[in-house]
Amino acid sequence: MDTEINFTERSYRMSQLILMLLTFAALTIMINFGPALSKVLFGLPIVVSGLLGVLGTVYMIRGMHEPLSEKKVIAITVNLAMVVLIVAILVSNTLYRL
């Protein structure tokens, strides 16, 4: 029963983790602890989600030969959206500092 997990399944699990981290970040904004603690509790899940999005996208590229399924579509959408979000954050912060 020790089956190997394919790339689509790995990427789908990462997209689930990304959605959980983003939900946690949204909840920390709603609860609104102190300003310093809120920055950490909001920023850390966003950065980790971005890294997981990049890693999930790499897994999706490796698993392109696998058949198309609902999990694959969800994983592609979430992972690429996180990659776009992180790139937009990095570009906006870079332009803001100039």
C-alpha positions, 0 to 999 in steps of 0.5 A: 500500500506504499504508493508513490505520490505523483506530482499533481497530488503534491502540487494539490496538497501545497495549494491546500496548504497555501489556502490554509495559510492565507486564511490564517493571515486573513484571520490575524488581520480580523483579530488585530493583535498589536501592530508589531505582532500583526505584521509578523502574523500576517507577513509570514504566512504570505511569504511562506505561501509564495514559496510554496506557490513557487515549489507547487508550480515546479511540481506542476511543470514536472507533472505536465505529462499526467492526465488533466483532472480537477486537482490539477486545475485547482493546483495550477490556479492556486500555485500560479496565483501565488507566484503572481502575487509574490512577484507583484509584491516584490515589484511594488516594494522595489518600485516604492523604495526607489 
